[in-house]
Amino acid sequence: MSELIGEGLADWWARAACRDAELAVFFSPDDERGHARDRRETQARQICRPCPVLAQCRDHALVVGEPYGVWGGMTEGDRRKHSRRFRRGERRPLESVHARSVTDVPQIRRSAPTPH
């Protein structure tokens, strides 16, 4: 993930929980959908949850408008939703998004039975 981080971010990123993690956990392949995406995003959030620089990472993604990946425990959808609310004047604290446990993440959508 270090190749995605500019020089100014190197200080906080050096302490990030994801610094040695596989990039594929945080960024989806083009054809990823549904259950696979939900599982990968849940795994990324688990890495982010105890991260000592979660707030800096999240703030970076929101300020620069990161369009892809999980940053600071926020998915692409989380950031879009936050940006829409912010433009409408809603000022919800970001901690409420990140304080939830992995079990509080929306349940995986099940449209058809999955083979075991």
CORQUIBEL-V729173 format. One record per residue. N is the residue number from 1. PHI is phi in whole degrees, 0 to 359 (NA if undefined). OMEGA is omega in radians with two decimals (none if undefined). Layout:
N & PHI & OMEGA
N & PHI & OMEGA
This chain:
1 & NA & -3.08
2 & 300 & 3.14
3 & 291 & 3.12
4 & 269 & -3.02
5 & 255 & 3.10
6 & 284 & -3.10
7 & 302 & -3.11
8 & 296 & -3.10
9 & 264 & -3.04
10 & 301 & -3.11
11 & 299 & -3.12
12 & 285 & -3.10
13 & 294 & 3.12
14 & 298 & 3.14
15 & 259 & -3.06
16 & 290 & 3.12
17 & 295 & -3.08
18 & 268 & -2.98
19 & 303 & 3.12
20 & 248 & -3.10
21 & 280 & 3.09
22 & 292 & -3.12
23 & 302 & -3.09
24 & 299 & 3.11
25 & 291 & -3.04
26 & 261 & -3.10
27 & 231 & -3.06
28 & 275 & 2.98
29 & 291 & -3.07
30 & 304 & -3.05
31 & 264 & -3.09
32 & 282 & -3.13
33 & 215 & 2.95
34 & 46 & -3.03
35 & 301 & -3.11
36 & 298 & 3.13
37 & 295 & 3.13
38 & 301 & 3.14
39 & 296 & -3.13
40 & 295 & 3.13
41 & 295 & 3.08
42 & 296 & 3.10
43 & 297 & 3.12
44 & 297 & 3.12
45 & 298 & 3.11
46 & 296 & 3.09
47 & 291 & -3.09
48 & 289 & -2.98
49 & 310 & -3.11
50 & 272 & -3.02
51 & 296 & -3.13
52 & 288 & -3.13
53 & 241 & -3.13
54 & 307 & -3.09
55 & 296 & 3.13
56 & 295 & 3.14
57 & 296 & 3.13
58 & 300 & -3.12
59 & 297 & 3.08
60 & 302 & -3.10
61 & 298 & 3.14
62 & 288 & -3.11
63 & 292 & -3.10
64 & 273 & 3.12
65 & 71 & 3.12
66 & 306 & -3.10
67 & 275 & -3.02
68 & 232 & 2.97
69 & 88 & 3.07
70 & 261 & 3.14
71 & 229 & 3.11
72 & 57 & 3.13
73 & 79 & 3.14
74 & 254 & 3.07
75 & 279 & 3.07
76 & 303 & 3.13
77 & 296 & 3.10
78 & 301 & -3.11
79 & 292 & 3.09
80 & 298 & -3.14
81 & 297 & 3.12
82 & 299 & -3.13
83 & 296 & 3.10
84 & 298 & 3.13
85 & 297 & -3.13
86 & 297 & 3.12
87 & 296 & 3.12
88 & 281 & 3.12
89 & 96 & 3.08
90 & 287 & -3.12
91 & 234 & 3.08
92 & 281 & 3.07
93 & 293 & -3.14
94 & 294 & -3.13
95 & 304 & -3.11
96 & 296 & 3.11
97 & 286 & -3.00
98 & 264 & -3.11
99 & 283 & -3.11
100 & 292 & 3.13
101 & 278 & 3.13
102 & 299 & 3.13
103 & 290 & 3.10
104 & 273 & 3.11
105 & 296 & -3.11
106 & 312 & -3.10
107 & 298 & 3.11
108 & 294 & 3.12
109 & 288 & 3.13
110 & 241 & -3.13
111 & 264 & 3.13
112 & 212 & 3.10
113 & 301 & 3.12
114 & 259 & 3.12
115 & 291 & -3.13
116 & 260 & none
